[in-house]
Amino acid sequence: MQIPDEGDHPQLQVLKMSWLQFYLPLHILMAACLCHSIKAPTSSQQSFRTDLFNFYHSLILADGKETTVHLMKDIPKRYYFVLEESRVLLPFTITVTPCDVPIEWSILVHKASASSLGKEAQGDHDTQEVSQSQKAPSTVSTIFNYKGNSVETYMGMSSHSALYMLEFLSTERDTHITVYLTTDTTSGHLYPELPMDPRIDVIGVGHTTVTLTWKHSPSVLQHRESIQYCLLVNEKHNYKSLCAAETAIRSSGMKLPPTLALSLSPYLLEPQQVMILSNSELSIINKVSSGEVRQICMGTKNTYTVPSLSPSTQYYFDVFVVNLLTNASAAYTGTFARTLEEPEPKVTELKDGKVIQVVLDGKKQKFYSLQYQARHKKVQFSFQLCRGQVRVHITKNGKTVASENISGLRYFSLKGKLLDTYLVQLRSTEESNSSVKVQVSPHFHKPLFPLLPESLKIKSFSKLRTCNSVTIAWLGTQEESKYCVYKRRIEEDQVWRELQNADRCSGPESRHKSEKVLCKYFYDLNLQRAVTTETIKGLDAGTLYLFDVYLFGPSGIPVRYHSKVVKTRKKC
């Protein structure tokens, strides 16, 4: 085939697709040359022809395929496509999906014959402009402009051969978009269809739940097996596309393989699977961000109750209908809702000298509140940690006077006025349940707990171990107190559980009588000599034993030393 020159220029008005497929780059050059008519070219024509020759920044847009376009800040990127001449109007659509920041994009057309008729699709957008092509031959005109971050679709009709150029620009930062061009409107849609009313309705709001419903996509009714709904929940804002949501999660620094995106295939994402990002990861997207991003795919159900939300918090909800075969998606109009405020916790009154034990739920992480009205100017709060880890927060007339995590025994001696109101709030800092004993008293000289030694550890002497006896030692105080020793035989696989779950507030009343070894009184005014030992006999060889020592003070409330596990010798 010979390459026609400028003298053959009228014959180039009819373009054959087979010729285009083979000589497409050359045809673009020729199309640019055709801009040079008898009259001197206008500035817009000259600029357009120069752009056509700049192949370094120009690419051919594929028909019927979604194309990912990467944009660098302030550097425009151009794509081209050609429509051949036809006796009937040829429809074509262009869908552009920004995946992050707002972008600017426009469609320019160069044609050498009659004008093309275009119309824009309905959609939410920031700015748009459609101008009719000039009817003069060899014209270049802009038929569509858009600026924003919404998914936008342009629908056009053309009956004459024309060369189209799409220009994209990001002025905020480097980003990427997806572009879908199709001239075939008879073989179905790449993107799932949205219903006539694409809104999400909030039909129920609780303290920790929100119930949503939405109208079915026509695509779900036609292709139930290959379509599913995915719900996105976050505390920052709505996303206008699944592509934008996916970009936000990737930008958070979460290292995911390319296939592990929001629009996962059914083989990678099971129903009800949740992907959570921590606050620190999300802060990379926006430093004032808080909360988490959750994605839940629920098949073809169009009603869903979102669980495990925080009370009195505003959440944003987006529903996407996803084609599992093509990974393409369409976004419903996002909504938001605020969960109900948590009801005021019940407040328990504290009475002088009365000891109460509080069990705290670690999973719910709720505060347990105690209130006390002072009848004396000086009061003392006593806390004994029984299990887990507990945070104590004390306010006097609404002002914080103490706040810390407690361990073992802790006293707070406070001064104020008569009838001051103290509020004590307790919370478990672990996921497992915690418990603590609390007492308030104006009598400083009558402490709830006995005087404690420097350490509550029990020591065993390896050299004094025999096949049937063990020698242990523990520290005492300068105050005469009662000490009781208990033992229990345990198995090796029970050791960790026994030590971790030990209730440090439980007294000898929780032990079986057969576990009691002895009780003794002991003290020494010289703390250097305030130590006692005890040899426990009658044990079995090669056996593990759990030893406990209980200290009783004047109030009769026991303090349990840290349990000690010792194994007798197997051979002697």
URJOZI-V326574 format. One record per pair of residues at least 24 apart in sequence whose C-alpha atoms are under 8 Angstrom apart, sorted by the first residue. I is the first residue (numbers start at 1). GAP is how many residues later the second one is. D is the distance in whole Angstrom. If there is no record, write none. Layout:
i | gap | d
I | GAP | D
I | GAP | D
This chain:
i | gap | d
6 | 27 | 8
6 | 28 | 8
9 | 25 | 7
13 | 72 | 8
13 | 99 | 7
13 | 148 | 7
14 | 70 | 7
14 | 71 | 6
14 | 147 | 7
15 | 69 | 6
15 | 70 | 7
15 | 146 | 7
16 | 68 | 7
17 | 67 | 7
28 | 24 | 7
29 | 24 | 6
31 | 132 | 8
34 | 104 | 7
35 | 103 | 6
35 | 104 | 8
37 | 101 | 7
44 | 96 | 7
45 | 94 | 7
45 | 95 | 6
48 | 92 | 8
61 | 120 | 7
62 | 119 | 7
63 | 117 | 8
63 | 118 | 5
63 | 119 | 5
63 | 120 | 7
64 | 116 | 7
64 | 117 | 6
64 | 118 | 5
64 | 119 | 7
64 | 120 | 7
65 | 115 | 6
65 | 116 | 7
65 | 117 | 8
66 | 112 | 6
66 | 113 | 6
66 | 114 | 4
66 | 115 | 7
67 | 111 | 5
67 | 112 | 5
67 | 113 | 6
68 | 108 | 7
68 | 109 | 6
68 | 110 | 4
68 | 111 | 6
69 | 107 | 6
69 | 108 | 5
69 | 109 | 6
69 | 110 | 7
70 | 104 | 8
70 | 105 | 6
70 | 106 | 4
70 | 107 | 7
71 | 97 | 8
71 | 98 | 7
71 | 99 | 7
71 | 103 | 6
71 | 104 | 5
71 | 105 | 6
71 | 106 | 8
72 | 98 | 7
72 | 101 | 7
72 | 102 | 4
72 | 103 | 7
73 | 96 | 7
73 | 97 | 5
73 | 98 | 5
73 | 99 | 6
73 | 100 | 5
73 | 101 | 5
73 | 102 | 8
74 | 95 | 6
74 | 96 | 6
74 | 97 | 5
74 | 98 | 8
74 | 99 | 8
75 | 94 | 6
75 | 95 | 7
76 | 91 | 7
76 | 92 | 6
76 | 93 | 5
76 | 94 | 7
77 | 90 | 6
77 | 91 | 5
77 | 92 | 7
78 | 87 | 7
78 | 88 | 5
78 | 89 | 4
78 | 90 | 6
79 | 86 | 6
79 | 87 | 5
79 | 88 | 7
80 | 83 | 7
80 | 84 | 6
80 | 85 | 5
80 | 86 | 6
81 | 82 | 6
81 | 83 | 5
81 | 84 | 7
82 | 79 | 7
82 | 80 | 6
82 | 81 | 5
82 | 82 | 6
83 | 75 | 8
83 | 77 | 8
83 | 78 | 5
83 | 79 | 5
83 | 80 | 7
83 | 81 | 8
84 | 75 | 8
84 | 76 | 7
84 | 77 | 4
84 | 78 | 7
85 | 74 | 6
85 | 75 | 4
85 | 76 | 4
85 | 77 | 8
86 | 73 | 5
86 | 74 | 6
86 | 75 | 8
87 | 72 | 6
88 | 71 | 6
89 | 68 | 6
89 | 69 | 5
89 | 70 | 5
90 | 67 | 5
90 | 68 | 5
90 | 69 | 6
90 | 93 | 7
91 | 64 | 7
91 | 65 | 6
91 | 66 | 4
91 | 67 | 7
91 | 92 | 6
91 | 93 | 8
91 | 94 | 7
92 | 63 | 6
92 | 64 | 5
92 | 65 | 6
92 | 89 | 7
92 | 90 | 6
92 | 91 | 4
92 | 92 | 7
92 | 93 | 8
93 | 60 | 7
93 | 61 | 6
93 | 62 | 4
93 | 63 | 6
93 | 87 | 8
93 | 88 | 6
93 | 89 | 6
93 | 90 | 7
94 | 59 | 6
94 | 60 | 5
94 | 61 | 7
94 | 85 | 7
94 | 86 | 6
94 | 87 | 5
94 | 88 | 7
95 | 56 | 7
95 | 57 | 6
95 | 58 | 4
95 | 59 | 6
95 | 84 | 6
95 | 85 | 5
95 | 86 | 7
96 | 55 | 6
96 | 56 | 6
96 | 57 | 6
96 | 81 | 7
96 | 82 | 6
96 | 83 | 5
96 | 84 | 7
97 | 52 | 8
97 | 53 | 7
97 | 54 | 5
97 | 55 | 7
97 | 80 | 6
97 | 81 | 5
97 | 82 | 7
97 | 144 | 7
97 | 146 | 8
98 | 51 | 5
98 | 52 | 7
98 | 53 | 7
98 | 78 | 7
98 | 79 | 5
98 | 80 | 7
98 | 143 | 8
98 | 145 | 8
98 | 146 | 7
99 | 50 | 8
99 | 76 | 7
99 | 77 | 6
99 | 78 | 5
99 | 79 | 8
99 | 142 | 7
99 | 144 | 5
99 | 145 | 4
99 | 146 | 8
99 | 148 | 6
100 | 49 | 7
100 | 75 | 6
100 | 76 | 7
100 | 77 | 8
100 | 143 | 8
100 | 144 | 5
100 | 147 | 7
100 | 148 | 7
101 | 48 | 6
101 | 69 | 8
101 | 71 | 7
101 | 72 | 8
101 | 74 | 7
102 | 45 | 7
102 | 46 | 4
102 | 47 | 4
102 | 48 | 8
102 | 68 | 7
102 | 70 | 8
103 | 44 | 6
103 | 45 | 6
103 | 46 | 6
103 | 65 | 7
103 | 66 | 6
103 | 67 | 5
103 | 68 | 7
104 | 41 | 8
104 | 42 | 6
104 | 43 | 4
104 | 44 | 7
104 | 64 | 6
104 | 65 | 5
104 | 66 | 6
105 | 40 | 6
105 | 41 | 5
105 | 42 | 7
105 | 61 | 7
105 | 62 | 5
105 | 63 | 4
105 | 64 | 6
106 | 36 | 7
106 | 37 | 8
106 | 38 | 5
106 | 39 | 4
106 | 40 | 6
106 | 60 | 6
106 | 61 | 5
106 | 62 | 7
107 | 35 | 6
107 | 36 | 6
107 | 37 | 5
107 | 38 | 7
107 | 57 | 7
107 | 58 | 6
107 | 59 | 5
107 | 60 | 7
108 | 32 | 7
108 | 33 | 6
108 | 34 | 4
108 | 35 | 6
108 | 36 | 7
108 | 56 | 6
108 | 57 | 5
108 | 58 | 6
109 | 24 | 8
109 | 30 | 8
109 | 31 | 6
109 | 32 | 6
109 | 33 | 6
109 | 34 | 7
109 | 53 | 7
109 | 54 | 6
109 | 55 | 4
109 | 56 | 6
110 | 28 | 7
110 | 29 | 6
110 | 30 | 4
110 | 31 | 7
110 | 52 | 6
110 | 53 | 5
110 | 54 | 6
111 | 26 | 7
111 | 27 | 6
111 | 28 | 6
111 | 29 | 7
111 | 49 | 8
111 | 50 | 7
111 | 51 | 4
111 | 52 | 6
112 | 24 | 8
112 | 25 | 5
112 | 26 | 4
112 | 27 | 7
112 | 49 | 8
112 | 50 | 7
113 | 24 | 5
113 | 25 | 7
113 | 47 | 7
113 | 48 | 8
114 | 46 | 7
115 | 43 | 8
115 | 45 | 8
116 | 40 | 8
116 | 41 | 6
116 | 42 | 5
116 | 43 | 7
116 | 44 | 7
117 | 39 | 6
117 | 40 | 5
117 | 41 | 6
118 | 25 | 8
118 | 37 | 6
118 | 38 | 4
118 | 39 | 5
118 | 40 | 8
119 | 35 | 7
119 | 36 | 6
119 | 37 | 5
119 | 38 | 8
120 | 33 | 7
120 | 34 | 5
120 | 35 | 5
120 | 36 | 7
121 | 31 | 8
121 | 32 | 6
121 | 33 | 5
121 | 34 | 6
122 | 31 | 8
123 | 28 | 8
123 | 29 | 6
123 | 30 | 8
124 | 26 | 7
124 | 28 | 8
125 | 24 | 8
125 | 25 | 6
125 | 27 | 7
149 | 91 | 8
150 | 90 | 6
150 | 91 | 8
151 | 89 | 7
151 | 90 | 7
190 | 136 | 7
190 | 138 | 7
191 | 131 | 8
191 | 132 | 7
191 | 137 | 5
191 | 138 | 6
191 | 139 | 6
192 | 25 | 7
192 | 26 | 8
192 | 27 | 6
192 | 35 | 8
192 | 129 | 6
192 | 130 | 7
192 | 131 | 6
192 | 136 | 7
192 | 137 | 6
192 | 138 | 6
193 | 24 | 6
193 | 25 | 6
193 | 26 | 6
193 | 137 | 7
194 | 24 | 7
194 | 25 | 8
194 | 127 | 8
194 | 136 | 7
194 | 137 | 8
194 | 138 | 7
198 | 134 | 5
198 | 135 | 6
199 | 133 | 6
199 | 134 | 5
199 | 135 | 7
199 | 136 | 8
200 | 118 | 8
200 | 119 | 8
200 | 132 | 7
200 | 133 | 6
200 | 134 | 6
200 | 135 | 6
201 | 134 | 8
202 | 133 | 8
202 | 135 | 7
205 | 132 | 8
205 | 133 | 8
205 | 134 | 6
205 | 135 | 7
206 | 133 | 6
206 | 134 | 6
207 | 102 | 8
207 | 103 | 7
207 | 104 | 5
207 | 105 | 7
207 | 132 | 5
207 | 133 | 4
207 | 134 | 6
207 | 135 | 6
208 | 99 | 6
208 | 100 | 6
208 | 101 | 4
208 | 102 | 5
208 | 103 | 5
208 | 131 | 6
208 | 132 | 8
209 | 96 | 6
209 | 97 | 5
209 | 98 | 5
209 | 99 | 6
209 | 100 | 6
209 | 130 | 7
210 | 95 | 6
210 | 96 | 5
210 | 97 | 7
210 | 127 | 8
210 | 129 | 7
211 | 92 | 7
211 | 93 | 6
211 | 94 | 4
211 | 95 | 6
212 | 91 | 6
212 | 92 | 5
212 | 93 | 6
212 | 94 | 8
213 | 89 | 6
213 | 90 | 4
213 | 91 | 6
214 | 88 | 6
214 | 89 | 7
215 | 87 | 7
216 | 86 | 6
217 | 104 | 7
220 | 80 | 7
224 | 76 | 7
226 | 97 | 6
226 | 98 | 5
226 | 99 | 6
227 | 72 | 8
227 | 73 | 7
227 | 94 | 7
227 | 95 | 6
227 | 96 | 5
227 | 97 | 6
228 | 69 | 7
228 | 70 | 7
228 | 71 | 5
228 | 72 | 5
228 | 93 | 6
228 | 94 | 5
228 | 95 | 7
228 | 96 | 7
229 | 68 | 6
229 | 69 | 6
229 | 70 | 6
229 | 71 | 6
229 | 72 | 7
229 | 73 | 8
229 | 90 | 7
229 | 91 | 6
229 | 92 | 5
229 | 93 | 6
230 | 65 | 7
230 | 66 | 6
230 | 67 | 4
230 | 68 | 6
230 | 69 | 8
230 | 89 | 6
230 | 90 | 5
230 | 91 | 6
230 | 92 | 7
231 | 64 | 6
231 | 65 | 5
231 | 66 | 6
231 | 67 | 8
231 | 86 | 7
231 | 87 | 6
231 | 88 | 5
231 | 89 | 6
232 | 61 | 7
232 | 62 | 6
232 | 63 | 5
232 | 64 | 7
232 | 85 | 6
232 | 86 | 5
232 | 87 | 6
233 | 59 | 8
233 | 60 | 6
233 | 61 | 5
233 | 62 | 6
233 | 82 | 7
233 | 83 | 6
233 | 84 | 5
233 | 85 | 7
234 | 57 | 7
234 | 58 | 6
234 | 59 | 5
234 | 60 | 6
234 | 81 | 6
234 | 82 | 5
234 | 83 | 7
235 | 54 | 8
235 | 55 | 7
235 | 56 | 6
235 | 57 | 7
235 | 58 | 8
235 | 78 | 8
235 | 79 | 6
235 | 80 | 5
235 | 81 | 6
236 | 53 | 6
236 | 54 | 7
236 | 55 | 8
236 | 79 | 7
236 | 80 | 7
237 | 79 | 6
238 | 78 | 6
238 | 79 | 7
238 | 80 | 6
238 | 96 | 6
238 | 97 | 7
239 | 79 | 7
239 | 95 | 7
240 | 91 | 6
240 | 93 | 8
240 | 94 | 8
241 | 79 | 8
241 | 88 | 8
241 | 89 | 7
241 | 90 | 6
242 | 78 | 7
242 | 87 | 7
242 | 88 | 8
242 | 89 | 7
248 | 37 | 7
249 | 28 | 8
249 | 33 | 8
249 | 44 | 8
251 | 33 | 7
251 | 34 | 6
252 | 29 | 5
252 | 30 | 5
252 | 31 | 7
252 | 32 | 5
252 | 33 | 6
253 | 28 | 6
253 | 31 | 8
254 | 27 | 7
262 | 33 | 7
263 | 59 | 7
263 | 61 | 8
263 | 64 | 6
264 | 60 | 8
264 | 63 | 8
265 | 59 | 6
265 | 62 | 8
266 | 58 | 7
269 | 28 | 8
270 | 27 | 8
271 | 25 | 7
271 | 26 | 6
271 | 27 | 5
271 | 28 | 7
272 | 24 | 6
272 | 25 | 6
272 | 26 | 6
273 | 24 | 7
309 | 30 | 8
310 | 29 | 7
311 | 28 | 5
311 | 29 | 6
311 | 30 | 5
311 | 31 | 6
312 | 26 | 6
312 | 27 | 5
312 | 28 | 5
312 | 29 | 4
312 | 30 | 7
313 | 25 | 5
313 | 26 | 5
313 | 27 | 8
314 | 24 | 4
314 | 25 | 6
315 | 24 | 8
345 | 24 | 7
347 | 24 | 6
350 | 89 | 8
350 | 90 | 7
351 | 89 | 7
352 | 87 | 8
352 | 88 | 6
352 | 89 | 5
352 | 90 | 7
353 | 86 | 6
353 | 87 | 6
353 | 88 | 5
354 | 85 | 6
354 | 86 | 7
355 | 82 | 7
355 | 83 | 6
355 | 84 | 5
355 | 85 | 8
356 | 81 | 6
356 | 82 | 5
356 | 83 | 7
357 | 78 | 7
357 | 79 | 6
357 | 80 | 4
357 | 81 | 6
358 | 77 | 5
358 | 78 | 5
358 | 79 | 6
358 | 80 | 8
359 | 74 | 7
359 | 75 | 6
359 | 76 | 4
359 | 77 | 7
360 | 66 | 8
360 | 67 | 6
360 | 68 | 6
360 | 73 | 6
360 | 74 | 5
360 | 75 | 6
361 | 67 | 7
361 | 70 | 8
361 | 71 | 7
361 | 72 | 5
361 | 73 | 7
362 | 65 | 8
362 | 66 | 5
362 | 67 | 7
362 | 68 | 5
362 | 69 | 4
362 | 70 | 5
362 | 71 | 5
362 | 72 | 7
363 | 67 | 8
363 | 68 | 5
363 | 69 | 7
363 | 70 | 8
365 | 62 | 6
365 | 63 | 6
365 | 64 | 7
365 | 66 | 8
366 | 61 | 6
366 | 62 | 8
367 | 58 | 6
367 | 59 | 5
367 | 60 | 5
368 | 57 | 5
368 | 58 | 5
368 | 59 | 6
369 | 54 | 7
369 | 55 | 6
369 | 56 | 5
369 | 57 | 6
370 | 53 | 6
370 | 54 | 5
370 | 55 | 6
371 | 50 | 7
371 | 51 | 6
371 | 52 | 5
371 | 53 | 6
372 | 49 | 6
372 | 50 | 5
372 | 51 | 7
373 | 46 | 5
373 | 47 | 6
373 | 48 | 5
373 | 49 | 6
374 | 43 | 8
374 | 44 | 6
374 | 45 | 5
374 | 46 | 5
374 | 47 | 6
374 | 48 | 8
375 | 43 | 5
375 | 44 | 6
376 | 41 | 7
376 | 42 | 5
376 | 43 | 8
376 | 66 | 6
377 | 38 | 6
377 | 39 | 5
377 | 40 | 5
377 | 41 | 5
378 | 35 | 7
378 | 36 | 6
378 | 37 | 5
378 | 38 | 6
378 | 39 | 8
378 | 64 | 6
379 | 34 | 6
379 | 35 | 5
379 | 36 | 7
379 | 61 | 7
379 | 62 | 6
379 | 63 | 4
379 | 64 | 7
379 | 65 | 8
380 | 31 | 7
380 | 32 | 6
380 | 33 | 4
380 | 34 | 6
380 | 60 | 6
380 | 61 | 5
380 | 62 | 6
380 | 63 | 8
380 | 64 | 7
381 | 30 | 6
381 | 31 | 5
381 | 32 | 7
381 | 57 | 7
381 | 58 | 6
381 | 59 | 4
381 | 60 | 7
382 | 27 | 7
382 | 28 | 6
382 | 29 | 5
382 | 30 | 7
382 | 55 | 8
382 | 56 | 6
382 | 57 | 5
382 | 58 | 6
382 | 66 | 7
383 | 26 | 6
383 | 27 | 5
383 | 28 | 6
383 | 53 | 7
383 | 54 | 6
383 | 55 | 5
383 | 56 | 7
384 | 24 | 6
384 | 25 | 5
384 | 26 | 7
384 | 52 | 6
384 | 53 | 5
384 | 54 | 7
384 | 121 | 7
385 | 24 | 6
385 | 50 | 7
385 | 51 | 5
385 | 52 | 7
385 | 119 | 7
385 | 120 | 7
386 | 48 | 7
386 | 49 | 5
386 | 50 | 5
386 | 51 | 7
386 | 117 | 5
386 | 118 | 5
386 | 119 | 5
386 | 120 | 8
387 | 46 | 8
387 | 47 | 5
387 | 48 | 5
387 | 49 | 7
387 | 114 | 7
387 | 115 | 7
387 | 116 | 6
387 | 117 | 6
387 | 118 | 8
388 | 40 | 7
388 | 41 | 8
388 | 42 | 7
388 | 44 | 7
388 | 45 | 7
388 | 46 | 4
388 | 47 | 7
389 | 39 | 6
389 | 40 | 6
389 | 41 | 6
389 | 45 | 6
390 | 36 | 7
390 | 37 | 6
390 | 38 | 5
390 | 39 | 6
390 | 40 | 8
390 | 44 | 7
390 | 45 | 8
390 | 46 | 8
391 | 35 | 6
391 | 36 | 5
391 | 37 | 6
391 | 38 | 6
392 | 32 | 7
392 | 33 | 6
392 | 34 | 5
392 | 35 | 7
393 | 31 | 6
393 | 32 | 5
393 | 33 | 7
394 | 28 | 7
394 | 29 | 6
394 | 30 | 5
394 | 31 | 6
395 | 27 | 6
395 | 28 | 5
395 | 29 | 7
396 | 24 | 7
396 | 25 | 6
396 | 26 | 5
396 | 27 | 7
397 | 24 | 5
397 | 25 | 6
397 | 26 | 8
398 | 25 | 8
436 | 69 | 8
437 | 68 | 8
446 | 109 | 8
447 | 108 | 8
448 | 107 | 6
448 | 109 | 7
449 | 104 | 6
449 | 105 | 8
449 | 106 | 7
449 | 108 | 6
449 | 109 | 7
449 | 110 | 7
450 | 101 | 8
450 | 102 | 7
450 | 103 | 4
450 | 104 | 7
450 | 105 | 7
450 | 107 | 8
450 | 108 | 8
450 | 109 | 8
451 | 26 | 7
451 | 28 | 7
451 | 102 | 7
452 | 24 | 8
452 | 25 | 7
453 | 24 | 5
456 | 104 | 8
456 | 105 | 5
456 | 106 | 6
457 | 104 | 6
457 | 105 | 5
457 | 106 | 8
458 | 91 | 8
458 | 103 | 7
458 | 104 | 7
458 | 105 | 7
458 | 106 | 6
459 | 105 | 8
460 | 106 | 7
465 | 103 | 6
465 | 104 | 7
466 | 75 | 8
466 | 102 | 6
466 | 103 | 5
466 | 106 | 7
467 | 72 | 7
467 | 73 | 7
467 | 74 | 4
467 | 75 | 7
467 | 101 | 5
467 | 102 | 4
467 | 103 | 6
467 | 104 | 6
467 | 105 | 6
468 | 69 | 6
468 | 70 | 5
468 | 71 | 4
468 | 72 | 5
468 | 73 | 6
468 | 100 | 7
468 | 101 | 8
469 | 66 | 7
469 | 67 | 5
469 | 68 | 4
469 | 69 | 6
469 | 70 | 6
469 | 99 | 7
470 | 65 | 6
470 | 66 | 5
470 | 67 | 7
470 | 96 | 8
470 | 98 | 7
471 | 62 | 7
471 | 63 | 6
471 | 64 | 4
471 | 65 | 6
472 | 61 | 6
472 | 62 | 6
472 | 63 | 6
473 | 58 | 7
473 | 59 | 6
473 | 60 | 4
473 | 61 | 6
474 | 57 | 6
474 | 58 | 6
474 | 59 | 7
475 | 55 | 6
475 | 56 | 4
475 | 57 | 6
476 | 46 | 7
476 | 47 | 6
476 | 48 | 8
476 | 51 | 8
476 | 54 | 5
476 | 55 | 5
476 | 56 | 7
477 | 46 | 6
477 | 47 | 6
477 | 48 | 8
477 | 50 | 7
477 | 53 | 6
478 | 45 | 5
478 | 46 | 5
478 | 47 | 5
478 | 48 | 7
478 | 49 | 7
478 | 52 | 7
479 | 44 | 6
479 | 45 | 7
479 | 46 | 8
480 | 41 | 7
480 | 42 | 6
480 | 43 | 5
480 | 44 | 8
481 | 40 | 6
481 | 41 | 6
481 | 42 | 7
481 | 70 | 7
481 | 71 | 6
481 | 72 | 6
481 | 73 | 8
482 | 37 | 7
482 | 38 | 6
482 | 39 | 4
482 | 40 | 7
482 | 69 | 6
482 | 70 | 5
482 | 71 | 7
483 | 36 | 5
483 | 37 | 5
483 | 38 | 6
483 | 39 | 7
483 | 66 | 7
483 | 67 | 5
483 | 68 | 5
483 | 69 | 6
484 | 32 | 8
484 | 33 | 8
484 | 34 | 6
484 | 35 | 4
484 | 36 | 6
484 | 65 | 6
484 | 66 | 5
484 | 67 | 7
485 | 31 | 6
485 | 32 | 5
485 | 33 | 5
485 | 34 | 6
485 | 62 | 7
485 | 63 | 6
485 | 64 | 5
485 | 65 | 7
486 | 29 | 5
486 | 30 | 5
486 | 31 | 5
486 | 32 | 7
486 | 61 | 6
486 | 62 | 5
486 | 63 | 6
487 | 28 | 5
487 | 29 | 7
487 | 30 | 7
487 | 58 | 6
487 | 59 | 5
487 | 60 | 5
487 | 61 | 6
488 | 27 | 6
488 | 57 | 5
488 | 58 | 5
488 | 59 | 7
489 | 54 | 7
489 | 55 | 6
489 | 56 | 4
489 | 57 | 6
490 | 54 | 6
490 | 55 | 6
490 | 56 | 7
491 | 53 | 7
492 | 52 | 7
495 | 70 | 8
499 | 64 | 7
504 | 55 | 7
504 | 56 | 6
504 | 57 | 8
504 | 58 | 8
505 | 53 | 8
505 | 54 | 7
505 | 55 | 7
506 | 52 | 8
506 | 54 | 8
507 | 43 | 7
507 | 51 | 6
507 | 52 | 8
507 | 53 | 7
508 | 42 | 7
539 | 29 | 8
540 | 28 | 7
541 | 27 | 5
541 | 28 | 6
541 | 29 | 5
541 | 30 | 7
542 | 25 | 6
542 | 26 | 5
542 | 27 | 5
542 | 28 | 4
542 | 29 | 8
543 | 24 | 5
543 | 25 | 5
543 | 26 | 8
543 | 27 | 8
544 | 24 | 7
